[in-house]
Amino acid sequence: MTSGGLTPHADHPVTLSTPYWRLSAWYFFYFAFIGTFSPYFGVYLQSLGLSAWRISILLSLMQLMRLLAPNFWSWVTERTGRKTPVIRLASAVSIAGFIGFFVTHDFTSLFFCMLLLAFFWSASLPLVEALTLDHLRQHAERYGSVRLWGSVGFIAAVMGVGAMLDALPLVSLLWATLIVLCGIFICALILPEAMHEESAQTPFVSMGQTLRQPRVAALLGANFLMSAAHGPLYVFYSIYLVNYGYTKTLVGGLWSLGVVTEILVFLLMPRLMRRFSLRTILLVSFACAVLRFPMIGWGVDSIIILTIAQLLHGATFGACHAATVAALHQWFPGRQQARAQALYGSIAFGAGGLLGGLLGGQTWDSLGAAWTYTIAAAFALAGLLLVWHMIHPENIRQVNPIN
């Protein structure tokens, strides 16, 4: 390992100028925030006496802002030509927004605190995704080697906070989350810019022309449906298990188990992408999601079934996300990468997550958890059919295929 560089690998040559550890540290803290916030903040809000519907509204603001904010922030970076100042600003204001949770408990005030936090927090990820790909240049298959540190951060947070909350009052969650947000800000301060390297022979293609391609619309639509399928998982999974009698430590362990499989998938993605087409990886991911969510909904009384369902997370999120990022990297030229990643985040994690979370809030009390997760599986099935019929093998190539 050289300072600031990626470790050379015989199968995956990379440039040693890539700031591997600075990018990895940012991913670590960014997803540590998700591991601290997503599994447990709904439980904290429930302790304030809020209904399932109000909890779903508050938590769905994170998805709503991921729908609206990234496109605005990517437009700002296009005007300035730099990503890191926006990343740093977003990190700083996220801290300011979150501090409001320490001083308020009524729904209206919580709503505005969440709105401020979500609008700025959601700005960073698409920009850092594009920044990472800029640094990796022609070695997009190595994205997983950087991104996996986000999964490590998630596991460290979800396990540590779960154990902490079994021993300390729920209000300690606020302090843990604030510390992680400060970690994101510190890492944002040391992220370097990257220069685009586009071939002079590459013909100009407008963003609109690329978006009008059926394969692009199908990929974004399928990811919208996949995120909608995950909506009830991210909003209600911890509440579901805690109410069923599982300890917060065990809940954290199940979350972590899913992310361990995600890490393994990220490590294997370079080889998987050379052996299988991105289309095949996507189809397998969606098929696993069709199986996973009914297992959670109908198998909550079996720790074995819940464990198997969490093992599928590596496919339903890790493989799907890595394959999608690689496909977008193929289809969009370098100067469009930030907008492409922002659009992906907005449509999938924003609109899809928002729909899934709000629909789950409506059906959770009326239909019950089992049918809510069954509806989630139906979203995944629709996404599978969209990939199968609309993304043809000749339209999405393997990454450095094995001959």
N, C-alpha and C positions, 0 to 999 in steps of 0.2 A: 504493500500500500504506500503510495506517495501522498504527500500532504495535499488534501483537497481533491484527490482523484479517486476514480473508480478502480477497484482491483482488477487487473488484467485477467482475462480468462481465455483459454485457448479457443473455446467455441464461440465466444462473444467478444470480439475485439472492441475496445472502447477508447476514447480519448482520455488521457490522464488529466486533462485540464478540467474535466467535469467536477464541480464542487459537490461531490457525493455526500459527505458528512453534513454539510450545511443544509442541503436539500432534505436529507434524511431526518435531520433533527427537527426541521420544520414540520415534516409529515408526522413525526413522533408526537409532538405536542398538539398538533391540530386534531389528530384522531384520538389522542388522550382526552381532549375536551369532549369529543363525542362519547367516549367510553365513560366519562364522568357524568355527562349531562343526560344523554338519551336513555340509558337504562333506569336511572334513578330520579330524574327530575319530575317525572309524572307521579312517582310515589310521594315526593315532597309536596307537590301541588295537591295531591289527594289528602295529605295531612292537614292542609289549610282549609279543608271542607269543600273543595270545588267538586262539581259533578263531572262525570265522564265526558259530557259534551263540552263543558268549559275547558277541561284539561286538553281535549283534542283540538279545540280552537287555539289555545295558547301554543301548544307544541307544533301545530300545523303552520304557525307563523314562520317557523324555520324553513319549511318547504315553500311557503308562499314567497318569501324573500329570495329563496334560491331560484324561483321562477322569474322574479322581476329584477333583482339587484345585479346579477352577474353581467347581463347584457349592457346595463348602464355603465358598470365599471370597466368592461372591455372597451366600450366606446371611449371612455376617458383615457385609457392606456393607448388607444390608437391615436388620439389627439396629441398626447404628450410623448409618445414613442418609448415610454418606460413603464415597466410593471411594478418594480420594487417600491416606489413611493406610495402607490395605491395600496399595496399589500401592508406596508407599515402603518399607514393611516387607518386602514380597516381594523388592524389588530389593536391599535390604541383606543379607538372609539368603542370597539366591542367591550373592552374592559370597563369603560365609563357606563355603557348601557347595563352591564351585568351588576354593577354596584347597586343599582336601584333595587334589586331583589332583597338586599339587606334591610331596607327601610320601609317596604310596603308589602301588604298582604291582600288588599282588595283587588277584585278582578280587573277593573279599569286600569289601575296603576300597573298591575302585572302585565296587562296587554301592551301598554306603551313601552315598558322596559324590554319586553320580549321583542317588540317591533324594532327598537333601536339596535338591540344586540343582533338580531337576525339580519337586518339590512347590511350591517358592516361585516359581520362574521362571514356571511355567504359570499362576500366579494372575493375572498382570497383564493379559495381552492382552484377555480378555473384558471386564474392567472398563474398560480404556481404549477399547475399541470402543464400549461403551455410553456412556462419557463423551463421546467424539467425537460420537456421534449426539445426545446431549443438547445439546451446544453448537450443532450444526448445525440442530437443531429441525426445521423443515419442509423443509429442503433436503438430504435424505439423498442425493440424486444427486451432491452435492459431496463425498461421502465419499472417492471415489477421488482427489480433489485433495490430500487430507491423507495418505491411505494410501500414495500413490505414493512418498513420501519413505522409507517402509520399504523399498521395492524399490531405491531409490537406495542406501540404506545396505547392503543385501545385496550389490549389485554392487561397491561400494567395498571391502567386506570380502573378498568371494570373490576378486576380482582381486588386491587387495593382498596377502592372505595366501598365495594361490597362488604369486605371484612371490617372496614372502618365503621360502616353504618350499623353493623350488628353490635358494635361496642359503644358507639357515640350517638348523640341525638341527631336527627335528620338535618338540623340546621348546619351541622358541620359540612354537609354537602356543598353549601355555598362557599365556604372557605377553600375547599379542595378545588372547586371549579375556578375560582378566582386565581389561584396559584397557577393552574394550567394555562389560563388565558394570558397570564404574565409571561409564561414560558413561550407561548406563540409569538408574543411581541418581541421578546429578546431574539428569537431565531429569525424573525422578519428583518431585524436590523442588520443581520450579517448575510442575507441572501444577495448574491451578485446578479447583475443583468447578464443577458446573453445576446449575441448578435445572430440575426437570421442569415442563413446561407442558402440562397436560391439560385438555381441554374439559370444562366442567361437564355438557354434554349427552351426553358419551360414556358409554354404559351400562357398568356394571361387568361384566367377564368374568374369571373366575378363570383362573389359569395352567393348571389341569387341563382346563378346558373348551377352551381354545385348543389344548392339546397333543393333545386327542382328535380334532381335526379331521383328516380323511384327508390334506388337502393338506400340513399341517404334518408329520405322520408321514412322508409320502412325501418331502418335501424333506430332512428330517433323515436318512432312510434312504438317499436317493440320495447325499448328501454323505458318509455313512459309507462307501459303496462307492467313491466317488471318492478319498477319503483312503486306503482300503485299496489302491487301484490305485497310488497314489503311494508307498506304503510301501517297496517295493524300490528305488525311485528315490532316496529320501532316505537309505537305509541303505547301499546298495551301489553307487550310480552312480560315485562317485569311485574306489572300490576296483576296480570293473570296468574303468574306463578306464586307471587307473594300471597295473594288472596287464597290460593289453593293450599297454602301451608308450607311452601318451600322457603328456606332461609334466604336472606339476601346474599350470603356468601355463596350458597349453591346457585342462586340465580346468576351471580357474577361469574361463577365457574362455567355455567352453560353458555353465557355470552362469550366468554373467553375461548371455550372449546370451538365455537363457530369461527372465531377469528384466527385460531391456530390453523385450522384447515385453510383459511384464506391466505395465510402466510405461506403455507406449503404450496398452494396453487401459484402464488406469485413467484416462488422460487422455481417452479416447474414450467412456468409459462414460456420462457425462451425455447425450451425443447418441444413443448406442446405446439407452439406456434409454427415450428419448423416441420413437425410431423403431421399436423392436422390443419385443415383450412380454418380460418376464423369463423366461417359459416358453421362448420361442424361444432366448434367450441360453443358458439352461441346456442345452437339447437340443444346440445346436451345440458347447458346451463338452464334453459327454460324448462326442459323436461324434468330436471331435478326440482325446480320450483313448484311444478304441478304436484309432485309427490310430497314436498316438504311441508307446505302449509296445512293441509288436512291432517298430517301427522301431529302437528302442534295442537290444532284445534280439538281433535278427537282423542288424542293420546296423552292428555295432560296427567293422567293418573299413573303413567308408566315412565319412570326415569329412563328406561332403555329406549323407548320410542322418542322421547325428547332428545336424548343424546344422539340418536341416528339423525334426527331432523337437523340438529345443529351441525353435524358433520357435513351436511349438504350445503352449508353456507359458503364453503369455498367455491362451489360451482355457481350457486344462485347469485352471489355478489362478486367474488374475486375473479372467476373466469369470465363472467359476463362483462365486468367493468374493464378488465385488461384487454379483452378482445375488441370491445367498443372503442377504447382509446386508440388501439392500433389501427383499426379501420378508419377512424376519423383522421389519423395521421397520414394514412395512404391517400385519402380522398381530398383533403384540403391542403393547399400550398402553405408554406411556412408563415407567410404574413397573415393568413386567416386562422392560424392555430388558436389564438386566444379567443376569437369570436366563436370558433367551432366548439371549443371546450366549454365556453360560457353557455352556448346554446344547448349543448348536451346536458349540462348541469341544470339549466332552467327547465327544459322539457322533462327530463327524467326525474332528477331528485327534487326539482321544484314542483312542477305541475303534477307529475305522477305521485310523488310522495304526499302532496297536498290532498289529492283526490282520495288516495288510500287511507290517509289519516282521518279525514273528515267523514268518509263513508263508514270507516270503522267506528267512529264516535257515534254515528247514527244507529248502526246495527248492533253494537255491543250490548246495550241494555234491552233492545227489542227482540233480536234474534238469538243472542248469546254468542259466546266466544267461538264455539265450534263452527257455526254457520258463517261467522265473520271471516274466519280463516279459510273456509271453503270458497267463499266469494273471492278471496285473495288468490286461490289456486286457479279460479276461472280467468282472472286477469293474466296470470302466467301462461295459461293455455292459449289465450288469444294472441299473446306475444310470440309464442312458439309458431303458431300458424302464420303469423305475419312474416317472420324470418323465413319459414319454409317456402312460402309462395312468392315472396317479393325480392329476396336476396338470392340471386342465382350464383352457382359456384364460380362462373367466369367473371363475376363482378366483384369478388373479394378474394384476393390472393393470400397465399401463405407468406409468412415472414421468413426470408432466407430458407426456402424449402429444402428438405433433404433429397438429394438426387438418387 
